[in-house]
């Protein structure tokens, strides 16, 4: 897991805190973790489920 590039929202506080980080594992899956728990655990979900989740949050679902 050391070679993954973890990303978090640009709206996250620069001081850390309550952030969710996401890394693309493959074209099929992403990993999600709590920024305060860098070693893990991770939540592994399909890329399509992650995309649907993000679209729902942004109000673009079914568009």
Biopython code that builds the backbone (N, CA, C, O; Angstrom):
import numpy as np
from Bio.PDB.StructureBuilder import StructureBuilder

atoms = [
    (1, "UNK", "N", (0.808, -1.207, 0.000)),
    (1, "UNK", "CA", (0.000, 0.000, 0.000)),
    (1, "UNK", "C", (0.851, 1.271, 0.000)),
    (1, "UNK", "O", (0.319, 2.372, -0.136)),
    (2, "UNK", "N", (2.149, 1.124, 0.150)),
    (2, "UNK", "CA", (3.031, 2.286, 0.222)),
    (2, "UNK", "C", (3.130, 3.052, -1.085)),
    (2, "UNK", "O", (3.426, 4.247, -1.075)),
    (3, "UNK", "N", (2.890, 2.393, -2.205)),
    (3, "UNK", "CA", (3.050, 3.044, -3.493)),
    (3, "UNK", "C", (1.775, 3.718, -4.003)),
    (3, "UNK", "O", (1.747, 4.195, -5.138)),
    (4, "UNK", "N", (0.744, 3.764, -3.201)),
    (4, "UNK", "CA", (-0.515, 4.389, -3.614)),
    (4, "UNK", "C", (-0.460, 5.900, -3.418)),
    (4, "UNK", "O", (0.216, 6.402, -2.521)),
    (5, "UNK", "N", (-1.180, 6.607, -4.268)),
    (5, "UNK", "CA", (-1.322, 8.052, -4.122)),
    (5, "UNK", "C", (-2.676, 8.318, -3.486)),
    (5, "UNK", "O", (-3.717, 8.078, -4.096)),
    (6, "UNK", "N", (-2.653, 8.816, -2.258)),
    (6, "UNK", "CA", (-3.882, 9.097, -1.521)),
    (6, "UNK", "C", (-4.289, 10.545, -1.759)),
    (6, "UNK", "O", (-3.453, 11.448, -1.742)),
    (7, "UNK", "N", (-5.583, 10.753, -1.981)),
    (7, "UNK", "CA", (-6.111, 12.097, -2.219)),
    (7, "UNK", "C", (-7.220, 12.386, -1.222)),
    (7, "UNK", "O", (-7.930, 11.483, -0.779)),
    (8, "UNK", "N", (-7.356, 13.665, -0.877)),
    (8, "UNK", "CA", (-8.480, 14.086, -0.043)),
    (8, "UNK", "C", (-9.054, 15.362, -0.635)),
    (8, "UNK", "O", (-8.434, 15.993, -1.491)),
    (9, "UNK", "N", (-10.204, 15.727, -0.192)),
    (9, "UNK", "CA", (-10.900, 16.893, -0.715)),
    (9, "UNK", "C", (-10.080, 18.162, -0.531)),
    (9, "UNK", "O", (-9.387, 18.328, 0.473)),
    (10, "UNK", "N", (-10.166, 19.040, -1.496)),
    (10, "UNK", "CA", (-9.521, 20.349, -1.365)),
    (10, "UNK", "C", (-10.209, 21.181, -0.296)),
    (10, "UNK", "O", (-9.666, 22.192, 0.148)),
    (11, "UNK", "N", (-11.383, 20.771, 0.114)),
    (11, "UNK", "CA", (-12.112, 21.477, 1.174)),
    (11, "UNK", "C", (-11.718, 21.000, 2.569)),
    (11, "UNK", "O", (-12.205, 21.529, 3.568)),
    (12, "UNK", "N", (-10.848, 20.015, 2.638)),
    (12, "UNK", "CA", (-10.382, 19.513, 3.930)),
    (12, "UNK", "C", (-9.495, 20.546, 4.604)),
    (12, "UNK", "O", (-8.795, 21.315, 3.945)),
    (13, "UNK", "N", (-9.538, 20.549, 5.899)),
    (13, "UNK", "CA", (-8.706, 21.458, 6.676)),
    (13, "UNK", "C", (-7.233, 21.097, 6.505)),
    (13, "UNK", "O", (-6.882, 19.918, 6.531)),
    (14, "UNK", "N", (-6.367, 22.093, 6.330)),
    (14, "UNK", "CA", (-4.939, 21.798, 6.212)),
    (14, "UNK", "C", (-4.329, 21.276, 7.518)),
    (14, "UNK", "O", (-3.208, 20.766, 7.521)),
    (15, "UNK", "N", (-5.061, 21.402, 8.613)),
    (15, "UNK", "CA", (-4.579, 20.948, 9.918)),
    (15, "UNK", "C", (-4.884, 19.480, 10.177)),
    (15, "UNK", "O", (-4.662, 18.987, 11.283)),
    (16, "UNK", "N", (-5.387, 18.781, 9.173)),
    (16, "UNK", "CA", (-5.740, 17.372, 9.372)),
    (16, "UNK", "C", (-7.126, 17.272, 9.963)),
    (16, "UNK", "O", (-8.006, 18.073, 9.646)),
    (17, "UNK", "N", (-7.318, 16.307, 10.806)),
    (17, "UNK", "CA", (-8.620, 16.172, 11.441)),
    (17, "UNK", "C", (-9.459, 15.097, 10.796)),
    (17, "UNK", "O", (-8.988, 13.989, 10.541)),
    (18, "UNK", "N", (-10.686, 15.427, 10.539)),
    (18, "UNK", "CA", (-11.676, 14.445, 10.095)),
    (18, "UNK", "C", (-11.735, 14.391, 8.575)),
    (18, "UNK", "O", (-12.636, 14.964, 7.962)),
    (19, "UNK", "N", (-10.785, 13.709, 7.977)),
    (19, "UNK", "CA", (-10.708, 13.640, 6.522)),
    (19, "UNK", "C", (-10.793, 12.195, 6.048)),
    (19, "UNK", "O", (-10.339, 11.267, 6.718)),
    (20, "UNK", "N", (-11.382, 12.040, 4.889)),
    (20, "UNK", "CA", (-11.412, 10.759, 4.204)),
    (20, "UNK", "C", (-10.438, 10.861, 3.045)),
    (20, "UNK", "O", (-10.446, 11.848, 2.310)),
    (21, "UNK", "N", (-9.609, 9.857, 2.878)),
    (21, "UNK", "CA", (-8.657, 9.822, 1.773)),
    (21, "UNK", "C", (-8.995, 8.648, 0.862)),
    (21, "UNK", "O", (-9.455, 7.601, 1.317)),
    (22, "UNK", "N", (-8.760, 8.843, -0.430)),
    (22, "UNK", "CA", (-9.098, 7.842, -1.434)),
    (22, "UNK", "C", (-7.883, 7.578, -2.312)),
    (22, "UNK", "O", (-7.164, 8.504, -2.687)),
    (23, "UNK", "N", (-7.663, 6.318, -2.633)),
    (23, "UNK", "CA", (-6.583, 5.937, -3.549)),
    (23, "UNK", "C", (-7.138, 4.972, -4.588)),
    (23, "UNK", "O", (-7.911, 4.070, -4.264)),
    (24, "UNK", "N", (-6.738, 5.169, -5.827)),
    (24, "UNK", "CA", (-7.129, 4.260, -6.898)),
    (24, "UNK", "C", (-6.186, 3.065, -6.883)),
    (24, "UNK", "O", (-4.971, 3.218, -7.005)),
    (25, "UNK", "N", (-6.757, 1.878, -6.731)),
    (25, "UNK", "CA", (-5.973, 0.649, -6.698)),
    (25, "UNK", "C", (-5.797, 0.113, -8.116)),
    (25, "UNK", "O", (-4.712, -0.322, -8.501)),
    (26, "UNK", "N", (-6.870, 0.152, -8.875)),
    (26, "UNK", "CA", (-6.885, -0.303, -10.260)),
    (26, "UNK", "C", (-8.037, 0.412, -10.940)),
    (26, "UNK", "O", (-8.719, 1.228, -10.320)),
    (27, "UNK", "N", (-8.255, 0.113, -12.201)),
    (27, "UNK", "CA", (-9.393, 0.740, -12.875)),
    (27, "UNK", "C", (-10.715, 0.228, -12.313)),
    (27, "UNK", "O", (-11.772, 0.799, -12.582)),
    (28, "UNK", "N", (-10.655, -0.844, -11.536)),
    (28, "UNK", "CA", (-11.872, -1.455, -10.996)),
    (28, "UNK", "C", (-12.174, -1.131, -9.541)),
    (28, "UNK", "O", (-13.318, -1.278, -9.108)),
    (29, "UNK", "N", (-11.168, -0.689, -8.765)),
    (29, "UNK", "CA", (-11.371, -0.512, -7.325)),
    (29, "UNK", "C", (-10.659, 0.716, -6.772)),
    (29, "UNK", "O", (-9.641, 1.161, -7.301)),
    (30, "UNK", "N", (-11.226, 1.250, -5.690)),
    (30, "UNK", "CA", (-10.588, 2.318, -4.925)),
    (30, "UNK", "C", (-10.551, 1.885, -3.461)),
    (30, "UNK", "O", (-11.353, 1.065, -3.017)),
    (31, "UNK", "N", (-9.602, 2.455, -2.728)),
    (31, "UNK", "CA", (-9.520, 2.256, -1.286)),
    (31, "UNK", "C", (-9.880, 3.568, -0.607)),
    (31, "UNK", "O", (-9.546, 4.644, -1.103)),
    (32, "UNK", "N", (-10.553, 3.476, 0.517)),
    (32, "UNK", "CA", (-10.941, 4.645, 1.300)),
    (32, "UNK", "C", (-10.421, 4.419, 2.716)),
    (32, "UNK", "O", (-10.531, 3.321, 3.261)),
    (33, "UNK", "N", (-9.850, 5.480, 3.308)),
    (33, "UNK", "CA", (-9.344, 5.371, 4.678)),
    (33, "UNK", "C", (-9.583, 6.672, 5.433)),
    (33, "UNK", "O", (-9.842, 7.718, 4.838)),
    (34, "UNK", "N", (-9.491, 6.585, 6.726)),
    (34, "UNK", "CA", (-9.548, 7.739, 7.612)),
    (34, "UNK", "C", (-8.140, 8.316, 7.688)),
    (34, "UNK", "O", (-7.185, 7.578, 7.929)),
    (35, "UNK", "N", (-7.996, 9.618, 7.488)),
    (35, "UNK", "CA", (-6.664, 10.236, 7.491)),
    (35, "UNK", "C", (-5.964, 10.122, 8.845)),
    (35, "UNK", "O", (-4.743, 10.257, 8.926)),
    (36, "UNK", "N", (-6.728, 9.876, 9.902)),
    (36, "UNK", "CA", (-6.127, 9.710, 11.223)),
    (36, "UNK", "C", (-5.650, 8.279, 11.450)),
    (36, "UNK", "O", (-4.963, 8.002, 12.433)),
    (37, "UNK", "N", (-6.010, 7.372, 10.550)),
    (37, "UNK", "CA", (-5.637, 5.957, 10.674)),
    (37, "UNK", "C", (-4.911, 5.520, 9.406)),
    (37, "UNK", "O", (-5.374, 4.634, 8.687)),
    (38, "UNK", "N", (-3.783, 6.144, 9.145)),
    (38, "UNK", "CA", (-3.044, 5.908, 7.904)),
    (38, "UNK", "C", (-2.714, 4.427, 7.667)),
    (38, "UNK", "O", (-2.829, 3.973, 6.529)),
    (39, "UNK", "N", (-2.313, 3.661, 8.675)),
    (39, "UNK", "CA", (-2.006, 2.247, 8.420)),
    (39, "UNK", "C", (-3.234, 1.405, 8.056)),
    (39, "UNK", "O", (-3.082, 0.292, 7.552)),
    (40, "UNK", "N", (-4.409, 1.897, 8.292)),
    (40, "UNK", "CA", (-5.619, 1.143, 7.980)),
    (40, "UNK", "C", (-6.531, 1.133, 9.180)),
    (40, "UNK", "O", (-6.189, 1.684, 10.227)),
    (41, "UNK", "N", (-7.646, 0.537, 9.051)),
    (41, "UNK", "CA", (-8.141, -0.305, 7.968)),
    (41, "UNK", "C", (-8.598, 0.516, 6.758)),
    (41, "UNK", "O", (-8.749, 1.736, 6.828)),
    (42, "UNK", "N", (-8.808, -0.190, 5.658)),
    (42, "UNK", "CA", (-9.268, 0.410, 4.418)),
    (42, "UNK", "C", (-10.628, -0.155, 4.054)),
    (42, "UNK", "O", (-10.969, -1.279, 4.422)),
    (43, "UNK", "N", (-11.383, 0.625, 3.340)),
    (43, "UNK", "CA", (-12.628, 0.160, 2.746)),
    (43, "UNK", "C", (-12.365, 0.054, 1.255)),
    (43, "UNK", "O", (-11.984, 1.042, 0.628)),
    (44, "UNK", "N", (-12.558, -1.111, 0.681)),
    (44, "UNK", "CA", (-12.331, -1.322, -0.752)),
    (44, "UNK", "C", (-13.679, -1.417, -1.444)),
    (44, "UNK", "O", (-14.511, -2.253, -1.091)),
    (45, "UNK", "N", (-13.890, -0.555, -2.434)),
    (45, "UNK", "CA", (-15.143, -0.573, -3.184)),
    (45, "UNK", "C", (-14.843, -0.470, -4.676)),
    (45, "UNK", "O", (-13.738, -0.112, -5.082)),
    (46, "UNK", "N", (-15.838, -0.790, -5.468)),
    (46, "UNK", "CA", (-15.656, -0.704, -6.917)),
    (46, "UNK", "C", (-15.589, 0.758, -7.347)),
    (46, "UNK", "O", (-16.181, 1.635, -6.717)),
    (47, "UNK", "N", (-14.869, 0.999, -8.411)),
    (47, "UNK", "CA", (-14.765, 2.358, -8.948)),
    (47, "UNK", "C", (-16.124, 2.887, -9.372)),
    (47, "UNK", "O", (-16.403, 4.076, -9.214)),
    (48, "UNK", "N", (-16.967, 2.024, -9.907)),
    (48, "UNK", "CA", (-18.301, 2.470, -10.328)),
    (48, "UNK", "C", (-19.160, 2.864, -9.125)),
    (48, "UNK", "O", (-19.933, 3.818, -9.210)),
    (49, "UNK", "N", (-19.038, 2.151, -8.016)),
    (49, "UNK", "CA", (-19.782, 2.527, -6.805)),
    (49, "UNK", "C", (-19.281, 3.848, -6.249)),
    (49, "UNK", "O", (-20.077, 4.677, -5.810)),
    (50, "UNK", "N", (-17.965, 4.054, -6.263)),
    (50, "UNK", "CA", (-17.393, 5.314, -5.787)),
    (50, "UNK", "C", (-17.872, 6.474, -6.656)),
    (50, "UNK", "O", (-18.246, 7.529, -6.143)),
    (51, "UNK", "N", (-17.859, 6.275, -7.956)),
    (51, "UNK", "CA", (-18.303, 7.314, -8.887)),
    (51, "UNK", "C", (-19.773, 7.660, -8.652)),
    (51, "UNK", "O", (-20.140, 8.835, -8.643)),
    (52, "UNK", "N", (-20.605, 6.651, -8.464)),
    (52, "UNK", "CA", (-22.027, 6.890, -8.194)),
    (52, "UNK", "C", (-22.208, 7.643, -6.879)),
    (52, "UNK", "O", (-23.053, 8.534, -6.791)),
    (53, "UNK", "N", (-21.436, 7.300, -5.870)),
    (53, "UNK", "CA", (-21.495, 7.976, -4.576)),
    (53, "UNK", "C", (-21.141, 9.454, -4.724)),
    (53, "UNK", "O", (-21.852, 10.316, -4.208)),
    (54, "UNK", "N", (-20.050, 9.749, -5.425)),
    (54, "UNK", "CA", (-19.620, 11.132, -5.627)),
    (54, "UNK", "C", (-20.652, 11.914, -6.429)),
    (54, "UNK", "O", (-20.936, 13.067, -6.106)),
    (55, "UNK", "N", (-21.212, 11.311, -7.462)),
    (55, "UNK", "CA", (-22.236, 11.995, -8.252)),
    (55, "UNK", "C", (-23.482, 12.281, -7.420)),
    (55, "UNK", "O", (-24.106, 13.331, -7.578)),
    (56, "UNK", "N", (-23.845, 11.361, -6.544)),
    (56, "UNK", "CA", (-25.000, 11.584, -5.671)),
    (56, "UNK", "C", (-24.737, 12.749, -4.724)),
    (56, "UNK", "O", (-25.608, 13.596, -4.524)),
    (57, "UNK", "N", (-23.544, 12.796, -4.142)),
    (57, "UNK", "CA", (-23.204, 13.896, -3.235)),
    (57, "UNK", "C", (-23.188, 15.241, -3.942)),
    (57, "UNK", "O", (-23.564, 16.259, -3.360)),
    (58, "UNK", "N", (-22.758, 15.246, -5.185)),
    (58, "UNK", "CA", (-22.651, 16.507, -5.917)),
    (58, "UNK", "C", (-23.975, 16.928, -6.544)),
    (58, "UNK", "O", (-24.061, 17.986, -7.167)),
    (59, "UNK", "N", (-25.010, 16.100, -6.380)),
    (59, "UNK", "CA", (-26.319, 16.441, -6.927)),
    (59, "UNK", "C", (-26.452, 16.137, -8.405)),
    (59, "UNK", "O", (-27.382, 16.621, -9.051)),
    (60, "UNK", "N", (-25.541, 15.345, -8.956)),
    (60, "UNK", "CA", (-25.559, 15.032, -10.376)),
    (60, "UNK", "C", (-26.050, 13.619, -10.658)),
    (60, "UNK", "O", (-25.898, 13.128, -11.776)),
    (61, "UNK", "N", (-26.624, 12.971, -9.681)),
    (61, "UNK", "CA", (-27.096, 11.607, -9.883)),
    (61, "UNK", "C", (-28.175, 11.569, -10.953)),
    (61, "UNK", "O", (-29.033, 12.450, -11.016)),
    (62, "UNK", "N", (-28.126, 10.553, -11.785)),
    (62, "UNK", "CA", (-29.101, 10.334, -12.861)),
    (62, "UNK", "C", (-29.152, 11.469, -13.864)),
    (62, "UNK", "O", (-30.203, 11.724, -14.453)),
    (63, "UNK", "N", (-28.051, 12.147, -14.067)),
    (63, "UNK", "CA", (-28.009, 13.211, -15.077)),
    (63, "UNK", "C", (-27.135, 12.803, -16.219)),
    (63, "UNK", "O", (-26.971, 13.564, -17.173)),
]
sb = StructureBuilder()
sb.init_structure("model")
sb.init_model(0)
sb.init_chain("A")
sb.init_seg("    ")
for serial, (resi, resn, name, xyz) in enumerate(atoms, 1):
    if name == "N":
        sb.init_residue(resn, " ", resi, " ")
    sb.init_atom(name, np.array(xyz, "f"), 0.0, 1.0, " ", f" {name:<3s}", serial, name[0])
structure = sb.get_structure()
